Amino acid sequence: MRLTILITAVFVLNQSIKGQKPISEDSISVFFDELKTAAYANTELWSKDLYGPTILINPESRTFFANEQDSAGSLQPNGNIYSGVLPGNINIANTAIDWNGKKWAMIMLPLSQNKHNRINLLAHESFHRIQPSLGFTFKNSDNNHLDQKEGRIYLRLELEALKKAIQSRSEKEKQQHLTNAFIFRKYRHQLYENSGVSENQLELNEGLAEFTGVIISNRNKAETSAFFQSEINEFFKNPTFVRSFAYYTIPVYGYLLYNKDKNWNKAISGSTDLTDYFIKAFNISIPRDLKKAVQGASVAYNGKNIQKEEAEREERTKKLIAEYKLKLIIQPHFEIKFEKMNISFDPRNIVPVEDKGTVYPNIRVTDRWGILIVDKGAALMSPNWDKISISNPVKTEGKKISGEGWILELTDGYTVGKDDVTGNYKLIKN
């Protein structure tokens, strides 16, 4: 069966969505103008205008504001602002979507009260809108090795080195921290087969988008340094790193190189190995004995405490994985196969479960059979993305079926049945 899959990683803003004050169209107009002005001032970044069709959407009501009319002319105009309601079969996220004849940048409201952060996010998603025209395809490879103890240790050490590189007061000091960052990175890639390839795919996608946001945001040097420090420290609090690390690696490398070469990003393509590219661009010398090098370098970046914390986390994760395996694999469960799937999820709290797939505590799936919403529950995505498993249903109200932490709304022509032998539930197409 051939699947059509759209994967959207959803980053939730810190501001509370519930109870937010209504946003005026005057404010929306200001947001669009901020992006337009910043994009115009930085057209040379990609030799392309970043500003284009953009949707700002309220995730609860699904009402949105757009900066231009859709091709079907279905939106309600009010001056230079257009409004509408997004259909339920389209997932809401910070992303780029094809809808009603145009490719849009979609950003969830509310936006940050900080102007630089607002523009950063708007520009990030606007990059995704023009990304295909720049030759960068959408690739969000799983990097499950970054949920393993050693993978996490050497990613954290790399980012600690990058934090110090950003704060360096001399070129010599910055070069040393950059060298150590790449030593930790190359050693991590040495530990896990093909990890360099899978990391690179996500970094070409999300890493370049966030680098674009950082440059377009127009923070000064001190503001950029503070932004990176704060963002990386917050990143360390995420339950997992596997799909979100690229937001914090390439933006720092890219920003530091941008200060030396304003055109570096225009010299790369969708097949560029960013690790090797940056090593060459920064003139970094990588020692042959990486294991010895990381042992010596880790002391300067709180290596001992990081190793202790990750060993403790590994024990907690083993227990969590055992619980997920019992609930979603060993015990009776509800297995839903995909036909034409479209999903959005929060990449910060997913849990790889060995070779069985990945658990998503928060995910929204739309398909021909309907809409599945998992909120603070557990859904196991199969390794080849052809099905998803959740706990067995406990309540049925017509076409609305629910279980522990999930709700499924079926379309006509589909029902749910139980296998009397296994106790598993499955979808039945009438």
C-alpha positions as a Markdown table, in Angstrom:
| # | Residue | x | y | z |
|---|---|---|---|---|
| 1 | Met | 0.0 | 0.0 | 0.0 |
| 2 | Arg | 1.4 | 3.4 | -1.0 |
| 3 | Leu | 1.1 | 6.0 | 1.7 |
| 4 | Thr | 0.9 | 9.7 | 1.4 |
| 5 | Ile | 2.4 | 11.2 | 4.5 |
| 6 | Leu | 2.8 | 14.8 | 5.7 |
| 7 | Ile | 4.7 | 15.0 | 8.9 |
| 8 | Thr | 4.6 | 18.3 | 10.9 |
| 9 | Ala | 6.6 | 18.9 | 14.0 |
| 10 | Val | 4.7 | 21.3 | 16.3 |
| 11 | Phe | 6.6 | 23.5 | 18.7 |
| 12 | Val | 4.2 | 25.0 | 21.3 |
| 13 | Leu | 4.8 | 28.5 | 22.4 |
| 14 | Asn | 5.3 | 29.3 | 26.1 |
| 15 | Gln | 2.4 | 31.6 | 26.2 |
| 16 | Ser | -0.9 | 29.9 | 27.3 |
| 17 | Ile | -3.3 | 29.5 | 24.5 |
| 18 | Lys | -6.3 | 28.9 | 26.7 |
| 19 | Gly | -7.9 | 32.1 | 27.9 |
| 20 | Gln | -5.8 | 34.3 | 25.6 |
| 21 | Lys | -7.2 | 37.7 | 24.8 |
| 22 | Pro | -8.7 | 38.2 | 21.4 |
| 23 | Ile | -6.1 | 39.4 | 18.9 |
| 24 | Ser | -7.1 | 42.5 | 17.0 |
| 25 | Glu | -6.7 | 42.8 | 13.2 |
| 26 | Asp | -4.5 | 45.8 | 13.9 |
| 27 | Ser | -2.1 | 43.5 | 15.8 |
| 28 | Ile | -2.2 | 41.0 | 13.0 |
| 29 | Ser | -1.4 | 43.7 | 10.5 |
| 30 | Val | 1.6 | 44.7 | 12.6 |
| 31 | Phe | 2.9 | 41.1 | 12.6 |
| 32 | Phe | 2.7 | 40.9 | 8.8 |
| 33 | Asp | 4.4 | 44.3 | 8.4 |
| 34 | Glu | 7.2 | 43.2 | 10.8 |
| 35 | Leu | 7.9 | 40.1 | 8.7 |
| 36 | Lys | 7.6 | 42.0 | 5.4 |
| 37 | Thr | 10.0 | 44.7 | 6.5 |
| 38 | Ala | 12.6 | 42.3 | 8.0 |
| 39 | Ala | 12.4 | 40.0 | 5.0 |
| 40 | Tyr | 12.9 | 42.9 | 2.5 |
| 41 | Ala | 15.9 | 44.1 | 4.5 |
| 42 | Asn | 17.5 | 40.6 | 4.3 |
| 43 | Thr | 16.6 | 39.6 | 0.7 |
| 44 | Glu | 20.2 | 38.8 | 0.0 |
| 45 | Leu | 20.3 | 36.0 | 2.6 |
| 46 | Trp | 18.9 | 33.5 | 0.1 |
| 47 | Ser | 18.7 | 35.9 | -2.9 |
| 48 | Lys | 14.9 | 35.4 | -2.6 |
| 49 | Asp | 12.1 | 37.3 | -1.0 |
| 50 | Leu | 11.0 | 35.4 | 2.1 |
| 51 | Tyr | 7.7 | 37.2 | 2.5 |
| 52 | Gly | 4.7 | 35.5 | 0.9 |
| 53 | Pro | 1.4 | 33.8 | 1.7 |
| 54 | Thr | 1.1 | 33.6 | 5.5 |
| 55 | Ile | -1.5 | 32.3 | 7.9 |
| 56 | Leu | -1.7 | 33.2 | 11.6 |
| 57 | Ile | -4.1 | 30.8 | 13.2 |
| 58 | Asn | -5.8 | 30.3 | 16.6 |
| 59 | Pro | -5.4 | 26.5 | 17.3 |
| 60 | Glu | -8.5 | 26.3 | 19.5 |
| 61 | Ser | -11.1 | 27.9 | 17.2 |
| 62 | Arg | -9.2 | 27.2 | 13.9 |
| 63 | Thr | -10.0 | 30.8 | 12.8 |
| 64 | Phe | -7.1 | 32.4 | 11.0 |
| 65 | Phe | -5.8 | 35.6 | 9.4 |
| 66 | Ala | -4.0 | 35.7 | 6.1 |
| 67 | Asn | -2.0 | 38.4 | 4.4 |
| 68 | Glu | -3.5 | 37.6 | 1.0 |
| 69 | Gln | -6.5 | 36.0 | -0.6 |
| 70 | Asp | -6.5 | 32.3 | -1.4 |
| 71 | Ser | -6.7 | 31.2 | -5.1 |
| 72 | Ala | -10.3 | 30.2 | -4.6 |
| 73 | Gly | -11.3 | 33.6 | -3.3 |
| 74 | Ser | -13.0 | 32.1 | -0.3 |
| 75 | Leu | -11.5 | 34.2 | 2.4 |
| 76 | Gln | -13.3 | 37.2 | 4.0 |
| 77 | Pro | -11.4 | 40.4 | 3.1 |
| 78 | Asn | -11.0 | 43.3 | 5.5 |
| 79 | Gly | -8.6 | 45.8 | 4.1 |
| 80 | Asn | -5.3 | 44.0 | 3.6 |
| 81 | Ile | -6.2 | 41.2 | 6.0 |
| 82 | Tyr | -8.2 | 38.1 | 5.1 |
| 83 | Ser | -9.8 | 35.7 | 7.5 |
| 84 | Gly | -11.3 | 32.2 | 7.4 |
| 85 | Val | -11.7 | 28.9 | 9.3 |
| 86 | Leu | -9.3 | 26.1 | 8.5 |
| 87 | Pro | -11.1 | 22.8 | 7.7 |
| 88 | Gly | -10.8 | 20.1 | 10.4 |
| 89 | Asn | -9.0 | 17.6 | 8.1 |
| 90 | Ile | -5.9 | 19.9 | 8.0 |
| 91 | Asn | -3.6 | 19.7 | 11.0 |
| 92 | Ile | -2.6 | 22.9 | 12.7 |
| 93 | Ala | 1.1 | 23.6 | 13.3 |
| 94 | Asn | 4.0 | 25.9 | 12.8 |
| 95 | Thr | 4.8 | 24.7 | 9.3 |
| 96 | Ala | 4.3 | 25.3 | 5.5 |
| 97 | Ile | 1.2 | 23.8 | 3.9 |
| 98 | Asp | -0.3 | 23.6 | 0.4 |
| 99 | Trp | -3.9 | 24.8 | 0.7 |
| 100 | Asn | -6.5 | 26.3 | -1.7 |
| 101 | Gly | -4.0 | 26.8 | -4.5 |
| 102 | Lys | -1.1 | 28.3 | -2.6 |
| 103 | Lys | 1.8 | 27.3 | -0.4 |
| 104 | Trp | 1.4 | 29.1 | 2.9 |
| 105 | Ala | 3.6 | 29.6 | 6.0 |
| 106 | Met | 1.3 | 28.7 | 8.9 |
| 107 | Ile | 2.1 | 30.0 | 12.4 |
| 108 | Met | 0.1 | 29.4 | 15.6 |
| 109 | Leu | -1.2 | 32.3 | 17.7 |
| 110 | Pro | -0.4 | 33.8 | 20.1 |
| 111 | Leu | 2.9 | 35.1 | 19.0 |
| 112 | Ser | 5.7 | 36.1 | 21.4 |
| 113 | Gln | 5.5 | 39.5 | 22.9 |
| 114 | Asn | 9.2 | 39.9 | 22.0 |
| 115 | Lys | 9.5 | 41.4 | 18.5 |
| 116 | His | 12.8 | 39.6 | 17.7 |
| 117 | Asn | 11.3 | 36.2 | 18.7 |
| 118 | Arg | 8.1 | 36.9 | 16.7 |
| 119 | Ile | 10.1 | 37.7 | 13.6 |
| 120 | Asn | 12.4 | 34.7 | 14.2 |
| 121 | Leu | 9.4 | 32.3 | 14.2 |
| 122 | Leu | 7.7 | 34.0 | 11.3 |
| 123 | Ala | 10.9 | 33.9 | 9.2 |
| 124 | His | 11.6 | 30.2 | 10.2 |
| 125 | Glu | 8.2 | 29.1 | 8.8 |
| 126 | Ser | 8.5 | 31.4 | 5.8 |
| 127 | Phe | 11.8 | 29.6 | 4.9 |
| 128 | His | 9.9 | 26.3 | 4.9 |
| 129 | Arg | 7.5 | 27.9 | 2.4 |
| 130 | Ile | 10.3 | 28.7 | -0.1 |
| 131 | Gln | 12.5 | 25.8 | 0.9 |
| 132 | Pro | 11.7 | 23.6 | -2.1 |
| 133 | Ser | 12.5 | 26.4 | -4.5 |
| 134 | Leu | 15.9 | 26.7 | -2.9 |
| 135 | Gly | 16.6 | 23.0 | -3.6 |
| 136 | Phe | 16.1 | 21.7 | 0.0 |
| 137 | Thr | 13.6 | 18.9 | 0.2 |
| 138 | Phe | 11.6 | 18.2 | 3.4 |
| 139 | Lys | 13.4 | 15.5 | 5.3 |
| 140 | Asn | 12.7 | 14.8 | 9.0 |
| 141 | Ser | 14.7 | 11.6 | 9.7 |
| 142 | Asp | 14.4 | 9.9 | 13.1 |
| 143 | Asn | 17.5 | 10.2 | 15.2 |
| 144 | Asn | 16.8 | 7.7 | 17.9 |
| 145 | His | 20.4 | 7.5 | 18.8 |
| 146 | Leu | 19.9 | 10.9 | 20.5 |
| 147 | Asp | 17.7 | 9.2 | 23.0 |
| 148 | Gln | 20.5 | 6.8 | 24.0 |
| 149 | Lys | 22.8 | 7.7 | 26.9 |
| 150 | Glu | 26.0 | 8.2 | 24.8 |
| 151 | Gly | 24.2 | 10.1 | 22.0 |
| 152 | Arg | 22.6 | 12.5 | 24.5 |
| 153 | Ile | 25.9 | 13.0 | 26.4 |
| 154 | Tyr | 27.9 | 14.0 | 23.3 |
| 155 | Leu | 25.1 | 16.2 | 21.9 |
| 156 | Arg | 24.9 | 18.0 | 25.3 |
| 157 | Leu | 28.7 | 18.4 | 25.3 |
| 158 | Glu | 28.7 | 19.8 | 21.8 |
| 159 | Leu | 26.0 | 22.3 | 22.7 |
| 160 | Glu | 27.9 | 23.3 | 25.8 |
| 161 | Ala | 30.9 | 24.0 | 23.7 |
| 162 | Leu | 28.8 | 26.0 | 21.3 |
| 163 | Lys | 27.5 | 28.1 | 24.2 |
| 164 | Lys | 31.1 | 29.0 | 25.1 |
| 165 | Ala | 32.0 | 29.6 | 21.5 |
| 166 | Ile | 29.2 | 32.2 | 21.2 |
| 167 | Gln | 30.5 | 34.0 | 24.4 |
| 168 | Ser | 34.2 | 33.9 | 23.4 |
| 169 | Arg | 36.1 | 37.2 | 23.6 |
| 170 | Ser | 38.9 | 36.2 | 21.2 |
| 171 | Glu | 39.1 | 34.3 | 17.9 |
| 172 | Lys | 41.6 | 31.8 | 19.5 |
| 173 | Glu | 39.2 | 31.0 | 22.3 |
| 174 | Lys | 36.2 | 30.7 | 19.9 |
| 175 | Gln | 38.3 | 28.4 | 17.7 |
| 176 | Gln | 39.1 | 26.1 | 20.6 |
| 177 | His | 35.5 | 25.8 | 21.6 |
| 178 | Leu | 34.4 | 25.2 | 18.0 |
| 179 | Thr | 37.0 | 22.5 | 17.7 |
| 180 | Asn | 35.8 | 20.7 | 20.8 |
| 181 | Ala | 32.2 | 21.0 | 19.6 |
| 182 | Phe | 33.1 | 19.2 | 16.4 |
| 183 | Ile | 35.2 | 16.6 | 18.3 |
| 184 | Phe | 32.1 | 15.7 | 20.3 |
| 185 | Arg | 30.0 | 15.6 | 17.2 |
| 186 | Lys | 32.4 | 13.4 | 15.2 |
| 187 | Tyr | 32.8 | 11.0 | 18.1 |
| 188 | Arg | 29.0 | 10.7 | 18.4 |
| 189 | His | 28.8 | 9.9 | 14.7 |
| 190 | Gln | 31.5 | 7.3 | 15.2 |
| 191 | Leu | 29.5 | 5.6 | 17.9 |
| 192 | Tyr | 26.3 | 5.3 | 15.9 |
| 193 | Glu | 26.3 | 4.0 | 12.4 |
| 194 | Asn | 24.7 | 6.4 | 9.8 |
| 195 | Ser | 23.9 | 8.9 | 12.5 |
| 196 | Gly | 25.8 | 11.6 | 10.6 |
| 197 | Val | 23.5 | 11.1 | 7.7 |
| 198 | Ser | 20.3 | 11.1 | 9.6 |
| 199 | Glu | 21.3 | 14.2 | 11.7 |
| 200 | Asn | 22.3 | 16.0 | 8.5 |
| 201 | Gln | 18.9 | 15.5 | 7.0 |
| 202 | Leu | 17.1 | 17.1 | 9.9 |
| 203 | Glu | 19.7 | 19.9 | 10.1 |
| 204 | Leu | 19.3 | 20.7 | 6.4 |
| 205 | Asn | 15.6 | 21.1 | 7.1 |
| 206 | Glu | 15.0 | 22.6 | 10.5 |
| 207 | Gly | 18.5 | 23.8 | 11.1 |
| 208 | Leu | 18.6 | 26.0 | 8.1 |
| 209 | Ala | 15.1 | 27.3 | 8.8 |
| 210 | Glu | 16.1 | 28.3 | 12.3 |
| 211 | Phe | 19.3 | 29.9 | 11.1 |
| 212 | Thr | 17.2 | 31.9 | 8.7 |
| 213 | Gly | 15.0 | 33.0 | 11.5 |
| 214 | Val | 17.9 | 34.1 | 13.6 |
| 215 | Ile | 19.4 | 36.2 | 10.9 |
| 216 | Ile | 16.1 | 37.8 | 9.8 |
| 217 | Ser | 15.2 | 38.6 | 13.5 |
| 218 | Asn | 17.9 | 41.3 | 13.5 |
| 219 | Arg | 19.1 | 40.9 | 17.0 |
| 220 | Asn | 22.4 | 42.6 | 17.8 |
| 221 | Lys | 25.4 | 40.5 | 18.9 |
| 222 | Ala | 24.6 | 40.6 | 22.7 |
| 223 | Glu | 20.9 | 39.8 | 22.1 |
| 224 | Thr | 21.9 | 36.9 | 19.8 |
| 225 | Ser | 24.3 | 35.5 | 22.3 |
| 226 | Ala | 21.7 | 35.7 | 25.1 |
| 227 | Phe | 19.1 | 34.1 | 22.8 |
| 228 | Phe | 21.3 | 31.1 | 22.0 |
| 229 | Gln | 22.2 | 30.6 | 25.7 |
| 230 | Ser | 18.6 | 30.7 | 26.8 |
| 231 | Glu | 17.3 | 28.5 | 24.0 |
| 232 | Ile | 20.0 | 25.8 | 24.5 |
| 233 | Asn | 19.4 | 25.8 | 28.3 |
| 234 | Glu | 15.6 | 25.3 | 27.7 |
| 235 | Phe | 16.3 | 22.6 | 25.1 |
| 236 | Phe | 18.2 | 20.6 | 27.7 |
| 237 | Lys | 14.9 | 20.4 | 29.7 |
| 238 | Asn | 13.1 | 18.6 | 26.8 |
| 239 | Pro | 12.3 | 14.9 | 27.5 |
| 240 | Thr | 14.0 | 13.9 | 24.3 |
| 241 | Phe | 16.3 | 15.4 | 21.7 |
| 242 | Val | 15.7 | 13.1 | 18.7 |
| 243 | Arg | 13.6 | 15.5 | 16.5 |
| 244 | Ser | 14.4 | 19.0 | 18.0 |
| 245 | Phe | 18.2 | 19.1 | 18.2 |
| 246 | Ala | 18.7 | 20.7 | 14.8 |
| 247 | Tyr | 17.0 | 23.9 | 16.0 |
| 248 | Tyr | 20.0 | 24.5 | 18.3 |
| 249 | Thr | 23.1 | 23.2 | 16.4 |
| 250 | Ile | 23.1 | 24.6 | 12.8 |
| 251 | Pro | 21.8 | 28.1 | 13.9 |
| 252 | Val | 24.9 | 28.6 | 16.1 |
| 253 | Tyr | 27.4 | 27.2 | 13.5 |
| 254 | Gly | 25.6 | 29.2 | 10.8 |
| 255 | Tyr | 25.5 | 32.4 | 12.7 |
| 256 | Leu | 29.2 | 32.2 | 13.6 |
| 257 | Leu | 30.1 | 31.5 | 10.0 |
| 258 | Tyr | 27.8 | 34.3 | 8.8 |
| 259 | Asn | 29.9 | 36.8 | 10.7 |
| 260 | Lys | 32.8 | 35.7 | 8.5 |
| 261 | Asp | 31.1 | 34.9 | 5.3 |
| 262 | Lys | 27.6 | 36.4 | 4.5 |
| 263 | Asn | 27.1 | 34.0 | 1.6 |
| 264 | Trp | 28.1 | 30.7 | 3.0 |
| 265 | Asn | 24.5 | 29.4 | 3.0 |
| 266 | Lys | 24.2 | 30.1 | -0.8 |
| 267 | Ala | 27.1 | 27.7 | -1.4 |
| 268 | Ile | 25.4 | 24.6 | -0.1 |
| 269 | Ser | 22.8 | 22.3 | -1.5 |
| 270 | Gly | 20.4 | 19.6 | -0.4 |
| 271 | Ser | 23.2 | 17.1 | -0.6 |
| 272 | Thr | 25.8 | 19.0 | 1.4 |
| 273 | Asp | 27.2 | 17.3 | 4.5 |
| 274 | Leu | 26.9 | 20.3 | 6.9 |
| 275 | Thr | 29.4 | 18.8 | 9.4 |
| 276 | Asp | 32.2 | 18.5 | 6.9 |
| 277 | Tyr | 31.2 | 21.8 | 5.3 |
| 278 | Phe | 31.6 | 23.7 | 8.6 |
| 279 | Ile | 34.7 | 21.9 | 9.6 |
| 280 | Lys | 36.4 | 23.0 | 6.4 |
| 281 | Ala | 34.9 | 26.6 | 6.6 |
| 282 | Phe | 36.1 | 27.1 | 10.2 |
| 283 | Asn | 39.5 | 25.4 | 9.4 |
| 284 | Ile | 39.1 | 22.8 | 12.2 |
| 285 | Ser | 41.6 | 20.1 | 12.7 |
| 286 | Ile | 40.0 | 16.9 | 14.0 |
| 287 | Pro | 42.4 | 14.5 | 15.9 |
| 288 | Arg | 42.6 | 10.9 | 14.9 |
| 289 | Asp | 42.1 | 9.5 | 18.4 |
| 290 | Leu | 38.6 | 10.9 | 19.0 |
| 291 | Lys | 38.0 | 8.9 | 22.2 |
| 292 | Lys | 41.1 | 10.3 | 23.9 |
| 293 | Ala | 40.2 | 13.8 | 22.6 |
| 294 | Val | 36.7 | 13.7 | 24.1 |
| 295 | Gln | 37.9 | 12.5 | 27.4 |
| 296 | Gly | 40.2 | 15.4 | 27.7 |
| 297 | Ala | 37.8 | 18.0 | 26.4 |
| 298 | Ser | 34.7 | 17.0 | 28.3 |
| 299 | Val | 36.1 | 18.3 | 31.6 |
| 300 | Ala | 35.7 | 21.9 | 30.5 |
| 301 | Tyr | 32.0 | 21.4 | 29.7 |
| 302 | Asn | 30.6 | 19.9 | 32.9 |
| 303 | Gly | 31.2 | 16.4 | 31.4 |
| 304 | Lys | 31.2 | 14.5 | 34.7 |
| 305 | Asn | 27.8 | 15.9 | 35.8 |
| 306 | Ile | 26.3 | 15.3 | 32.3 |
| 307 | Gln | 27.4 | 11.7 | 32.4 |
| 308 | Lys | 25.8 | 11.2 | 35.9 |
| 309 | Glu | 22.5 | 12.8 | 34.8 |
| 310 | Glu | 22.3 | 10.8 | 31.7 |
| 311 | Ala | 23.0 | 7.5 | 33.5 |
| 312 | Glu | 20.1 | 8.3 | 35.9 |
| 313 | Arg | 17.9 | 9.2 | 33.0 |
| 314 | Glu | 18.7 | 6.0 | 31.2 |
| 315 | Glu | 17.4 | 4.0 | 34.2 |
| 316 | Arg | 14.1 | 6.0 | 34.2 |
| 317 | Thr | 13.7 | 5.6 | 30.5 |
| 318 | Lys | 14.1 | 1.8 | 30.7 |
| 319 | Lys | 11.1 | 1.7 | 33.0 |
| 320 | Leu | 9.0 | 3.9 | 30.8 |
| 321 | Ile | 9.8 | 1.9 | 27.7 |
| 322 | Ala | 8.8 | -1.3 | 29.6 |
| 323 | Glu | 5.5 | 0.2 | 30.4 |
| 324 | Tyr | 4.9 | 1.3 | 26.8 |
| 325 | Lys | 5.8 | -2.2 | 25.5 |
| 326 | Leu | 3.4 | -3.8 | 28.0 |
| 327 | Lys | 0.5 | -1.4 | 27.1 |
| 328 | Leu | 0.9 | -1.1 | 23.4 |
| 329 | Ile | 2.5 | -4.3 | 22.2 |
| 330 | Ile | 2.1 | -7.2 | 24.7 |
| 331 | Gln | -1.3 | -6.5 | 26.1 |
| 332 | Pro | -4.4 | -6.1 | 23.9 |
| 333 | His | -4.4 | -2.8 | 22.1 |
| 334 | Phe | -6.0 | -0.9 | 19.2 |
| 335 | Glu | -4.1 | -1.0 | 15.9 |
| 336 | Ile | -5.0 | 1.5 | 13.2 |
| 337 | Lys | -3.5 | 1.1 | 9.7 |
| 338 | Phe | -2.9 | 4.2 | 7.5 |
| 339 | Glu | -4.3 | 4.8 | 4.1 |
| 340 | Lys | -3.5 | 8.5 | 3.3 |
| 341 | Met | -2.1 | 9.8 | 6.5 |
| 342 | Asn | -1.3 | 13.3 | 7.6 |
| 343 | Ile | 0.1 | 14.0 | 11.1 |
| 344 | Ser | 1.3 | 16.7 | 13.4 |
| 345 | Phe | 3.0 | 16.2 | 16.8 |
| 346 | Asp | 5.2 | 17.7 | 19.4 |
| 347 | Pro | 8.8 | 16.6 | 18.8 |
| 348 | Arg | 10.0 | 17.4 | 22.3 |
| 349 | Asn | 8.5 | 14.4 | 24.2 |
| 350 | Ile | 8.6 | 11.4 | 21.9 |
| 351 | Val | 10.0 | 8.1 | 23.1 |
| 352 | Pro | 11.8 | 5.6 | 20.8 |
| 353 | Val | 11.0 | 2.0 | 21.8 |
| 354 | Glu | 13.9 | -0.1 | 20.6 |
| 355 | Asp | 13.0 | -1.5 | 17.2 |
| 356 | Lys | 9.3 | -1.4 | 17.8 |
| 357 | Gly | 8.8 | 2.2 | 16.7 |
| 358 | Thr | 8.3 | 5.5 | 18.6 |
| 359 | Val | 5.7 | 6.6 | 21.2 |
| 360 | Tyr | 4.0 | 10.0 | 20.8 |
| 361 | Pro | 2.3 | 11.3 | 23.9 |
| 362 | Asn | 0.7 | 14.1 | 21.8 |
| 363 | Ile | -0.2 | 13.5 | 18.2 |
| 364 | Arg | -3.0 | 14.4 | 15.7 |
| 365 | Val | -3.6 | 12.1 | 12.8 |
| 366 | Thr | -6.0 | 12.7 | 9.9 |
| 367 | Asp | -6.7 | 9.9 | 7.3 |
| 368 | Arg | -9.5 | 8.7 | 5.1 |
| 369 | Trp | -11.0 | 6.9 | 8.2 |
| 370 | Gly | -11.2 | 10.1 | 10.3 |
| 371 | Ile | -9.3 | 12.1 | 12.9 |
| 372 | Leu | -7.3 | 10.6 | 15.8 |
| 373 | Ile | -6.2 | 13.0 | 18.6 |
| 374 | Val | -3.9 | 11.8 | 21.3 |
| 375 | Asp | -3.4 | 14.2 | 24.2 |
| 376 | Lys | -1.2 | 13.3 | 27.1 |
| 377 | Gly | -1.7 | 9.6 | 26.2 |
| 378 | Ala | 0.5 | 7.2 | 24.3 |
| 379 | Ala | 0.5 | 6.2 | 20.6 |
| 380 | Leu | 3.1 | 3.9 | 19.1 |
| 381 | Met | 4.1 | 4.7 | 15.6 |
| 382 | Ser | 5.4 | 1.7 | 13.7 |
| 383 | Pro | 9.0 | 1.9 | 12.4 |
| 384 | Asn | 7.9 | 2.1 | 8.8 |
| 385 | Trp | 5.1 | 4.5 | 9.5 |
| 386 | Asp | 2.3 | 2.3 | 8.2 |
| 387 | Lys | 0.2 | 2.0 | 11.4 |
| 388 | Ile | -0.3 | 3.4 | 14.9 |
| 389 | Ser | -1.2 | 1.6 | 18.1 |
| 390 | Ile | -3.1 | 3.0 | 21.1 |
| 391 | Ser | -4.9 | 1.5 | 24.1 |
| 392 | Asn | -8.2 | -0.3 | 23.6 |
| 393 | Pro | -11.3 | 1.9 | 23.4 |
| 394 | Val | -13.4 | 2.3 | 26.5 |
| 395 | Lys | -16.3 | 4.4 | 25.2 |
| 396 | Thr | -18.3 | 4.7 | 22.0 |
| 397 | Glu | -20.8 | 7.5 | 21.1 |
| 398 | Gly | -21.8 | 7.0 | 17.5 |
| 399 | Lys | -18.8 | 7.9 | 15.4 |
| 400 | Lys | -16.8 | 9.2 | 18.4 |
| 401 | Ile | -14.7 | 6.6 | 20.1 |
| 402 | Ser | -12.4 | 7.3 | 23.0 |
| 403 | Gly | -9.8 | 5.6 | 25.2 |
| 404 | Glu | -7.1 | 6.5 | 27.7 |
| 405 | Gly | -5.8 | 9.8 | 26.5 |
| 406 | Trp | -7.2 | 9.6 | 23.0 |
| 407 | Ile | -10.3 | 10.4 | 20.9 |
| 408 | Leu | -11.1 | 9.0 | 17.4 |
| 409 | Glu | -13.8 | 10.5 | 15.2 |
| 410 | Leu | -14.6 | 8.1 | 12.3 |
| 411 | Thr | -15.9 | 9.1 | 8.9 |
| 412 | Asp | -18.7 | 7.2 | 7.2 |
| 413 | Gly | -17.8 | 3.7 | 6.0 |
| 414 | Tyr | -15.6 | 2.8 | 9.0 |
| 415 | Thr | -16.3 | 1.0 | 12.2 |
| 416 | Val | -14.2 | -0.6 | 15.0 |
| 417 | Gly | -14.1 | -4.3 | 15.6 |
| 418 | Lys | -12.5 | -6.6 | 18.2 |
| 419 | Asp | -10.5 | -9.8 | 17.5 |
| 420 | Asp | -11.9 | -12.3 | 20.0 |
| 421 | Val | -8.6 | -14.4 | 19.8 |
| 422 | Thr | -6.1 | -11.6 | 20.5 |
| 423 | Gly | -8.3 | -9.1 | 22.2 |
| 424 | Asn | -7.0 | -6.4 | 19.9 |
| 425 | Tyr | -9.2 | -3.8 | 18.3 |
| 426 | Lys | -8.9 | -2.8 | 14.6 |
| 427 | Leu | -10.6 | -0.5 | 12.1 |
| 428 | Ile | -13.0 | -2.2 | 9.7 |
| 429 | Lys | -13.8 | -0.6 | 6.3 |
| 430 | Asn | -17.4 | -1.3 | 5.4 |
